Amino acid sequence: MFRFFGRVAFSVFPLLLAGAALVSAPTEARAELRLCNKTPVQIGIAIGYKSHEEWVSEGWWNLEADSCQVVVEGPLPSRYYYLYALDYEEGGAWGGTAFMCTHDKEFTIEGTSDCVARGYERRGFVEVDTGDKLSWTVQLTERPKVGIGGQ
């Protein structure tokens, strides 16, 4: 269901809380969750979702400037997805208040509790409500700034 297109090889960037515009709109014809990087720099993306009875977080997808990537193929099985993104150039992040676990390398993590005790980072993700749509596109349109979010 999920595909990775590169790894993040960096030490964890300090979280510069997000205040960037996050615009969501359904895609045309295809069933998928698609993330688009409309910024001038490469970014790293992690997502969270409910899988059966457990919350799962996965990352990293590396999106070049002005590009898009499908992260969930086919009709969306969940209504809510969660997004965390890093600006590789300046270390800022798009984030929110839904806390999940991440890692500095490619990861799939089950559960959202005791992140640090389990050897992971705890980061605040932004909620994306896809409604009852089978397809959804999230466009990251501005570089992150200090603002809403969590750490």
C-alpha beads as a LAMMPS data file, in Angstrom:
LAMMPS data file: protein, C-alpha beads

151 atoms
150 bonds

1 atom types
1 bond types

-500.0 500.0 xlo xhi
-500.0 500.0 ylo yhi
-500.0 500.0 zlo zhi

Masses

1 110.0

Atoms # bond

1 1 1 0.000 0.000 0.000
2 1 1 2.844 2.432 0.759
3 1 1 6.035 3.009 -1.240
4 1 1 9.200 4.840 -0.272
5 1 1 11.342 6.777 -2.719
6 1 1 14.488 7.508 -0.766
7 1 1 15.784 7.720 2.744
8 1 1 16.506 10.649 4.951
9 1 1 20.120 10.606 6.071
10 1 1 20.337 13.520 8.488
11 1 1 20.420 14.219 12.164
12 1 1 17.047 15.260 13.456
13 1 1 16.325 18.895 12.573
14 1 1 15.051 21.085 15.387
15 1 1 11.325 21.470 15.065
16 1 1 10.448 24.954 13.843
17 1 1 6.733 24.860 14.380
18 1 1 4.633 25.129 11.269
19 1 1 2.548 28.011 10.110
20 1 1 2.648 27.205 6.399
21 1 1 -0.432 27.035 4.242
22 1 1 -1.695 23.505 3.766
23 1 1 -4.242 23.345 0.955
24 1 1 -6.181 20.159 0.248
25 1 1 -8.315 19.353 -2.744
26 1 1 -9.578 16.139 -4.303
27 1 1 -7.653 14.831 -7.303
28 1 1 -9.210 14.022 -10.654
29 1 1 -10.147 10.474 -11.729
30 1 1 -7.505 8.410 -9.881
31 1 1 -8.024 6.986 -6.398
32 1 1 -5.033 7.892 -4.216
33 1 1 -3.527 10.113 -1.550
34 1 1 -1.093 12.424 -3.289
35 1 1 1.307 14.930 -1.730
36 1 1 2.626 17.866 -3.748
37 1 1 5.652 19.990 -2.884
38 1 1 5.013 23.455 -4.322
39 1 1 8.052 24.962 -2.557
40 1 1 11.460 25.753 -4.120
41 1 1 13.321 23.131 -2.016
42 1 1 13.333 19.367 -1.421
43 1 1 11.189 18.248 1.511
44 1 1 10.732 15.021 3.472
45 1 1 7.237 13.681 4.193
46 1 1 5.939 11.338 6.894
47 1 1 2.311 10.249 7.199
48 1 1 0.177 8.695 9.916
49 1 1 -3.035 6.698 9.648
50 1 1 -5.188 4.167 11.479
51 1 1 -4.540 0.598 10.325
52 1 1 -7.129 -1.795 11.744
53 1 1 -6.974 -1.047 15.491
54 1 1 -3.483 0.510 15.609
55 1 1 -2.099 3.912 14.629
56 1 1 0.828 3.724 12.225
57 1 1 3.338 6.350 11.109
58 1 1 5.531 5.937 8.004
59 1 1 8.263 7.957 6.309
60 1 1 10.219 9.318 4.596
61 1 1 9.196 10.231 1.096
62 1 1 11.599 12.734 -0.438
63 1 1 9.842 15.224 -2.708
64 1 1 11.870 17.423 -5.003
65 1 1 10.855 21.050 -5.456
66 1 1 7.652 21.484 -7.457
67 1 1 6.820 17.767 -7.634
68 1 1 4.116 15.346 -6.438
69 1 1 4.177 11.802 -5.068
70 1 1 1.427 9.245 -4.454
71 1 1 1.808 7.853 -0.915
72 1 1 -1.387 5.758 -0.755
73 1 1 -2.456 3.995 -3.957
74 1 1 -6.065 3.082 -4.659
75 1 1 -9.248 4.192 -2.887
76 1 1 -8.539 5.729 0.511
77 1 1 -9.448 3.279 3.283
78 1 1 -9.373 5.978 5.999
79 1 1 -11.010 9.362 6.303
80 1 1 -8.203 10.924 8.353
81 1 1 -4.513 10.986 7.517
82 1 1 -1.787 12.854 9.342
83 1 1 1.126 14.693 7.785
84 1 1 4.536 15.867 8.952
85 1 1 7.015 17.454 6.542
86 1 1 10.580 18.755 6.833
87 1 1 12.275 21.502 4.855
88 1 1 15.705 19.972 4.224
89 1 1 17.299 23.292 3.312
90 1 1 16.497 25.366 6.406
91 1 1 15.235 22.738 8.856
92 1 1 11.681 24.057 9.247
93 1 1 8.713 21.711 9.528
94 1 1 5.010 21.528 8.738
95 1 1 3.418 20.044 11.823
96 1 1 0.413 20.073 14.091
97 1 1 -0.903 18.726 17.378
98 1 1 -1.580 15.048 16.554
99 1 1 1.496 13.416 18.069
100 1 1 3.049 10.352 16.455
101 1 1 6.432 8.647 16.371
102 1 1 9.073 9.206 13.690
103 1 1 12.654 8.127 13.109
104 1 1 15.551 9.792 11.306
105 1 1 15.747 6.959 8.764
106 1 1 13.063 5.164 6.722
107 1 1 10.429 3.867 9.164
108 1 1 7.096 2.178 9.769
109 1 1 6.096 2.489 13.425
110 1 1 3.017 1.019 15.092
111 1 1 1.542 2.924 18.010
112 1 1 1.802 6.515 19.164
113 1 1 2.730 6.101 22.818
114 1 1 6.155 6.119 24.477
115 1 1 7.930 7.268 21.310
116 1 1 11.108 8.413 23.056
117 1 1 11.251 5.374 25.361
118 1 1 11.029 3.152 22.257
119 1 1 13.935 4.984 20.572
120 1 1 11.906 7.277 18.285
121 1 1 11.150 10.977 18.070
122 1 1 7.722 12.349 19.022
123 1 1 6.437 14.890 16.488
124 1 1 3.196 16.756 15.953
125 1 1 1.404 15.899 12.699
126 1 1 -1.272 17.935 10.880
127 1 1 -4.675 16.252 10.451
128 1 1 -5.973 15.919 6.893
129 1 1 -9.702 15.174 6.649
130 1 1 -10.416 13.594 3.253
131 1 1 -14.162 13.427 3.914
132 1 1 -15.719 10.596 1.952
133 1 1 -13.495 11.112 -1.110
134 1 1 -11.651 8.200 -2.711
135 1 1 -8.797 10.527 -3.760
136 1 1 -7.153 13.508 -2.119
137 1 1 -4.230 15.815 -2.866
138 1 1 -2.361 17.825 -0.251
139 1 1 -0.309 20.749 -1.547
140 1 1 2.468 22.211 0.591
141 1 1 2.585 25.711 -0.839
142 1 1 4.825 27.775 1.443
143 1 1 8.011 27.133 3.319
144 1 1 7.358 26.474 7.020
145 1 1 7.500 29.304 9.552
146 1 1 7.189 29.478 13.294
147 1 1 3.524 28.979 14.224
148 1 1 1.147 26.170 15.126
149 1 1 2.515 22.727 15.790
150 1 1 4.117 20.582 18.406
151 1 1 7.267 18.795 19.324

Bonds

1 1 1 2
2 1 2 3
3 1 3 4
4 1 4 5
5 1 5 6
6 1 6 7
7 1 7 8
8 1 8 9
9 1 9 10
10 1 10 11
11 1 11 12
12 1 12 13
13 1 13 14
14 1 14 15
15 1 15 16
16 1 16 17
17 1 17 18
18 1 18 19
19 1 19 20
20 1 20 21
21 1 21 22
22 1 22 23
23 1 23 24
24 1 24 25
25 1 25 26
26 1 26 27
27 1 27 28
28 1 28 29
29 1 29 30
30 1 30 31
31 1 31 32
32 1 32 33
33 1 33 34
34 1 34 35
35 1 35 36
36 1 36 37
37 1 37 38
38 1 38 39
39 1 39 40
40 1 40 41
41 1 41 42
42 1 42 43
43 1 43 44
44 1 44 45
45 1 45 46
46 1 46 47
47 1 47 48
48 1 48 49
49 1 49 50
50 1 50 51
51 1 51 52
52 1 52 53
53 1 53 54
54 1 54 55
55 1 55 56
56 1 56 57
57 1 57 58
58 1 58 59
59 1 59 60
60 1 60 61
61 1 61 62
62 1 62 63
63 1 63 64
64 1 64 65
65 1 65 66
66 1 66 67
67 1 67 68
68 1 68 69
69 1 69 70
70 1 70 71
71 1 71 72
72 1 72 73
73 1 73 74
74 1 74 75
75 1 75 76
76 1 76 77
77 1 77 78
78 1 78 79
79 1 79 80
80 1 80 81
81 1 81 82
82 1 82 83
83 1 83 84
84 1 84 85
85 1 85 86
86 1 86 87
87 1 87 88
88 1 88 89
89 1 89 90
90 1 90 91
91 1 91 92
92 1 92 93
93 1 93 94
94 1 94 95
95 1 95 96
96 1 96 97
97 1 97 98
98 1 98 99
99 1 99 100
100 1 100 101
101 1 101 102
102 1 102 103
103 1 103 104
104 1 104 105
105 1 105 106
106 1 106 107
107 1 107 108
108 1 108 109
109 1 109 110
110 1 110 111
111 1 111 112
112 1 112 113
113 1 113 114
114 1 114 115
115 1 115 116
116 1 116 117
117 1 117 118
118 1 118 119
119 1 119 120
120 1 120 121
121 1 121 122
122 1 122 123
123 1 123 124
124 1 124 125
125 1 125 126
126 1 126 127
127 1 127 128
128 1 128 129
129 1 129 130
130 1 130 131
131 1 131 132
132 1 132 133
133 1 133 134
134 1 134 135
135 1 135 136
136 1 136 137
137 1 137 138
138 1 138 139
139 1 139 140
140 1 140 141
141 1 141 142
142 1 142 143
143 1 143 144
144 1 144 145
145 1 145 146
146 1 146 147
147 1 147 148
148 1 148 149
149 1 149 150
150 1 150 151
